[in-house]
Amino acid sequence: MKLILNGRINRTYVQTLCMMFFRGEKFPENEENSSRILTVTTIDTDDGINCECELCVNNKTVRESSFVPFSQSEKYERSSKSAVGIAVYNAGVKLTGRNIPWGILTGIRPSKVAYELLSKNTEENAKLILQNRYLLSENKANLAIRVAKNEGEILKISDNNTCSLYISIPFCPSRCSYCSFISYATPKLFELIPSYIDKLVKEITSTLESIKNQGLKLLSIYIGGGTPTVLSEGQLEEILKAIHNSIDVDELIEFTLEGGRPDTITDKKLEIAKKYGVNRISVNPQTLNDDVLKAIGRHHTVNDFFEAYERVQNSGINFINTDLIAGLENDSFDSFKNTIDKIIALAPDNITVHSFSVKKSAQILRDNAEIYGNEADYAVKSVDYAYKALTENGYEPYYMYRQKNTVCDLENVGYAKKGTFGIYNVLMMSDCHTVFGVGAGATTKIVKNIDGNLEIKRIFSHKYPYEYLQDN
């Protein structure tokens, strides 16, 4: 798509708005002959910002305009963004006939905007602003407010003296077709695991020692990947023992092990996890439809999931999470509804509902270049059903984030029973908590709040296990 922008306009924001309506769209700087052209012009007046928008796609042209008044409580950039967003969004709706549930909110954390609004407005007024100014649907405005309130309660435990630790295990038994994580599933790369564990244990020990020396309070540890339970029982014990020997794990609020694949979970691994203080574990079916599991490259069955879930229930580990994905290819609303209903019947403490997202490095994109065009409108109905069914059964939405190129521009939401919120995900996504990352692909985010001014420093580990091992 060719973009013609006149005025003080954030080009990246306009591109993101366009991709809500035109999945996988490219924006070459020097495109001359294009069947898709968007022209956006902003003009400052004495009272506010006026925006004119013209969108031409395959000889069909629509025009929209918007005006946003200046506000003493808003910076110029936000007012300008709103004016541009409203005009481009309305043009997209008029041309495609599609309403985007999140309106002109394109950020990763829509609940952050809701949280800011709640600090200055009543709950009802905050919802109205989300619907009228940001063009959210009523459902999404309610969701954003609800998540913001729950996130706010969790963030109260965090300050400059607290931190969390993420431990990366970037190996999987197989690679899901939609996956873009730095995870590996070949026999040759599995040969790296023993050396990887040796180095990781040393890094865990030194990092925990550094945390102690800095006088920081460690609130949570998250062992993720990949699939950490792809490790052998001995390898898993090496990692957990290193943690146990370095800190008093009983002082942690949360200690999570990402089980992920049901076919990697054994009674012995659960026994080891429980022994060393793990108090939260994920068992992730993604769907309870065997045909869909096969299509996405999962090497387990629905029955494998139920057997693994029963093992975890009997392990004595306190909290269980299950991950589901709405909008998968070959799935349907009835199939997804069946999955939600059966998971609710199991009554896990946490249920995370993801929306299918197409990533550049995912196998599914290489296999099906037209995947961006598969809007799977049933996904909207699916996540709406999940919200209704889960909240009616005692689950609260407590964290949320969004990704680019997500089906129908939807969201990922963590739901939990009262008193069982998972703190790591909220603390990790916020900008008010330090998270140390160890292992390949991990990121350390050091956060300091000095008199209301945030200072954030990110340190990236080597992306691939072989690079991680070569760094002495």
N, C-alpha and C positions, 0 to 999 in steps of 0.2 A: 504494500500500500504506500502510495506517495503522500507525504505529509507536507502541507504548506502552513507554517505557523507564523502569524504576525502579532507581535507584542511580547510581553514578558510571560512566556508560557513554558511550563515544564514538559519537555518533549517525552520523557519517560512515562509520565503520568498519562499523557494522551495515547501513547502506544499501549499501555495497560488497559485503558478504557476500550480501545479498539479490539483488543484480543478477547474481551468478554463477548463480543458479538461475532468475531471472525477468528476462530481458534487457529493457532499456529501461524498467524500472520507475520510476514517479514516486513521490515521498514528500511530498505536500502536508501542510503543518503542521496545517491545520484540517479534514482530511477526516473526515466523520462516518459516512456510509454507505459502507462499503467491503466488497468481497467477499474482500479480503486483509488480514489483521490479524496482526501479529507483536507479541507481548508478551515482553519480556525483563526479568528481575529479578535483580539481584546482591545478595548478602548477605555481608558480611565476618564471618568467624569468627576464633577465636583462631589458627587454623592456616593459613587461606587464604581463598579467595574461592569461594563457591558461586553458580552461575548456574542459573536456571530459565527455560525457554523454551517458549512455546506459539505455534505457527504454524497459522493457520486460512486456508485457501484454498478458496473455493467450497464451503463447508459441510464440508470435510474438515479435521480437526484432528489435529495430532501434537504430542507433548510430549517434550522432552529436557532433561537436566540435566548439569552438569559441575562438577567441583571441581578447582581448581588451588592447590596449597600455596604459601605465601609462600616466597620464596627470597632469601637475602642478596645474591645476585649479580644479582637482577632488581629493577627499580623496580616500584612498585605498578601503574603504568599498563600495563606489559607483562603482568603476571600477570592483571590484570583483562581485558585484551584477549584473552588466551588462553582464559580461562574463557568469555567471551561467544562467542568465535569457535567453540570446540568445540561448544557447545550449539546455536548457530544453524546451524552447518554440518551437524551430525547431523540436525537437524530438517529441513533442506532436502533432504538425501539421502533421509531416510525418506519425505518427502512426494512428491518428484519421481522418485525412483529413479535419480538421476544422481549419480555420483561426480565431483568436480572434481579434476583431477590435481594442482593446486597447493594443495589443502586450504585452510587458513585464512590462507595468505600472500596478501595482497591488494596489496602494495606494488609499485612500479614495478621495483624491483631485488631480486628474491629472492636473488641471489647475494651481496648485502650481508649478509643474515642468515647465509648459509652461511659467509661470510668471518669474521664475528664468532665463530661456533661453532668454526671451525677454529683460531682463536687461543687457545681454551681447552680444546679436546678433541682426541682423536685423530680421524683421518678417519672411521673406522668409527663412533665414538660420535656424531660430528656428523651422519652420515647417519641414525643411529637416532633422534636428537632431531628431525630434520626429518620423519621418517616418523611418529613416535609423538606428538610434542608439536604439530607443525604440520600433521600429517595429509597430508603429501605422498605421492604414489605413489613406488614404488621408482625408477622411471625419472626422475622429476623431482628426487628427492633426489640421485641420481647426477649428473644434469646440473648442478644448482646447485653441488655440490661441485667438479666439474670446471671450471666457469666461474670460480668464486671463486679457485681456485688459479692459473689463467692470468691473470685480471685482476690478482691480487696481484703477479705478476711485472712486468706492464706499469706498474703504479702506482709501482713503485720508482724510475722515472726522473723522477718528478714531485716538486716541492717548492715552497716559497714564491717561488722565483726563476724558475720556469718558467711558460710560458703557451702557448696556441694561438690561432689566428685563424680565425674562420668568416666567409665572404663569401657573402652571400645574393643569388641571382639568381632572383627570384620570378616567372618566366615559363615557360610550357610550350606546346608545339605544340598540345596538346589537354588537356582535363581528364578524368582518369580518374574513373569513377563512384564509386569508394571514397575519393577524395582529399579531405583537409580542410586541406592545407597552404595557406599564403597564396601561391598561384601563379595566374597569369592567362594566358588563352589566347584573347583576342579581338583582332581587328585594331586596334581603337581603343586598347587598352592596349599593344599592341606599338609603337604610335607613341611611347610614353614611353621606349622602350629607349635611344635615343641620349642623351637628357637624363639618364636614370638612370645610364648608364655614366659620363658626365662627372662627376656628383656622386660616384658610388661610387669612382672613381679618386682623387679628392681625399681622400675619407675613408680609403681604404686607405693612402694615402701618409702622412696625418697620424697614423693609428693606429700604423703601423709605426715612425714617428719617435718617438711617445710610448713605445712598448715599449722602444725603444733607450735613450731618455733615462732610463727607470726602471731600467735595468740588468737587464731581464728576458731570459731565454733563450727564444727562440721554438722550440718543438719541432715543431709541425705547423701546416699550413694546409689548410683544407677549403673548397672552392668548391662550394656546394650550392644547392638551390632547392626547388621548381622544377626546371628542366632547364637548367643552364648552357650546354650545347652547342646550345641553341636560338639562341644569339647567333651573329652572323655571324663569319666568320674575323677580320675587322678588329676587331670589338668584343671578341672573346675575347683577341686579342693586346694590346689596350689595357690590359686588366686584368692580364694576366700580365706585361707590360712594366713596369707600375707597381710590381708586387711585386719584380721582378728588379732594378729601379733603386734600390729602397729597402733591400734586404737581400742577403746572400749566400745564395742558395737552397740551395747545396751543404751548408750547415750544418744544414738542416732534416732531421729524421728522416723526416718524411712530408709529401708535398705532393699532395693529392688533388683530382681534378677529377671531379665527378659527371656522367657521360655520360647516364645515365638512359635516354633513348629511343634505341634503335638507329638510328632514322630521322633523327637529328640529327647523327650522327657521320660526319665526312668525313676523308679522308686528310690534307687540308690542316690541319684543326683539330688532328688528332693530331700533325702535324709541328710546329705552333706550340706545342702543349702540351709536347712533348718538348724543344723548343728552350729553353723558359723554365723547365725543371726539374721539371715534373710527373712524379712517379714512381709514382702510383697512380691508376687510373681505374675507374669503374663502368660496366658495360654491363648494363642491367636488362631482361630479357625478361618477368619476373613469372611467365610460364607459357609452355610450348612447345606450346600448343594454340590454333590460329588462331580457333576458334569462341569460346573464352573471351576471347581478346584483343579480339575484336570486341565481345563483350558488355560488357566493362568500359571501352570507349572508347579503347583504345590504337590508334593509327593506323599501326601497323607489323605486319608478319607475322613468323612464325617464321623464314622465310628471311632477312628483313631483319636479324634478330638474328644469325644465323650469319655473314652477310656483314660486319656491323659488328664482330663478335668477331674475325674473321680480320684485319680492318684493324688492330684494336688489338694483336693478337698480333704483327703485322709492324711496328708503330710504334716498337718499342724501349723503350716505357714498361714499367718493371719489373714492376709488380703489377696484376693484374686482379681485380675483384670482380664478381659477378653477384648480383642480388637476385631472390628467388622469393617467391611468396605461396601459402600453403596455406589452403584453405577458401573459395576464391572461388566465387561462384554459378556454376552450370553446369559446374563442374569435378567431378572424381571422383578416387577414390584411384588408379585405374589411370592416369588422365591425369597426376596429380601425380607418381606413381612414374616414369612415362616421362620427365617433365621432369627430375627429380633424376638419373636414370640417364644421360641425355644430357648434362647439365651436368657431371657427374663425368667423363664420357668426354673432355670438353674440357680438364679439369684446370686450371681457373682457380685462382689463389692463394687467393682468398677466395670463400665462398659464404654469403650471408645468407638465412636462411629466416624470412620473416615469417608471422604468422598474421593472417588477414583480420579487420579491426576496423571496426565500424560507427561512424562519426563523425557528430555532429549536423549538420554543414554539408555532408556528402557528398551528391552527387546521388542515389546509390543509395537513400538513406533517403527522399528526397522522392518518388522513383519507386515505392518499395515500402515502405509503412509497416509491413508485416509482416516486414521483413527480420530484426528481432530474434528472431523465432520460428524462423528457419531455422538450426538448430543445426549442421547439416552435420557429423555425427559422424565422417564420413570424415576430417575435419581432424585429429582425434586420431591416427588411424592413419597419416595422412600425415606429421605431424611426428615421430612415433615412428620411421617408416621412414627419414626424413631423418637423424635422429640415428644410427641404426644404420648406414645406408649410408655416410654421410660419415665417421664415426669409423673404420669398417672400411677406408676408402680413404685414411687418413692425415690427415684433417682434425680439428682440435681446436676444441671450442666455447670461445671466448675472451671473448665479451661477450654480454649478454642483458638484455632489458628487456621489460616487459609494459605493456599499455594497457587502458583501460576498454572494456567491451563488445566484447571480442575473442571470436571464435567459440570455443566450448567452453572459454573462459577460458585460452587458450593463450598462448604466448610468442613473442618474436622473438629469434633466435639468430644470431650471427655465427660462422662456422666458417672456419678457416684452416689452411694447411699450416704446420708448424713453421718459425719464422723469418720468417713473413710476416704476423704479426698486425697489424691496423690499429689504431694507437694512438689516433687522434683520438676515435673513438666511446667508448672506455673512459674517456679523460681527460675528455671532455665530460660524461659521465653521472655521474662521480664528484664528490664534494664536496671534492676536494683539489687542484684545478687551476684556474687562472684561464683563462677563454676570452673573448676579445674578439670581439664580433660587429659586423659592418658591413653596411649595406644594410637595406632594408625587411623587417620581420618578424624581424630578428636580435635576439638577447639577449646582453648582456655579463654574465658572471658572474665577479665578482672574489672570490677565495678567499684567506684568510689563516689559517694555523694558528699560533696564538700559545700556546705552552706546552700544546698538546693541545686548546685551545679553538678551534673553527672560527668564523671570521667570514666570512659570505657576503653579498655585496651584488649585487643584480641591477639592470641598467639596460636598459630596453626601448626599442628603436628604434620608429619609427612603423610601424604594421602594414601599411599599404597604400603602393604606390609613389607615388601622387599626393600622399599626405600627406608622404612622405619628401622629395619634390621641392619641396614648398611650404615646408619648414622651412629657413630660411636661417641 
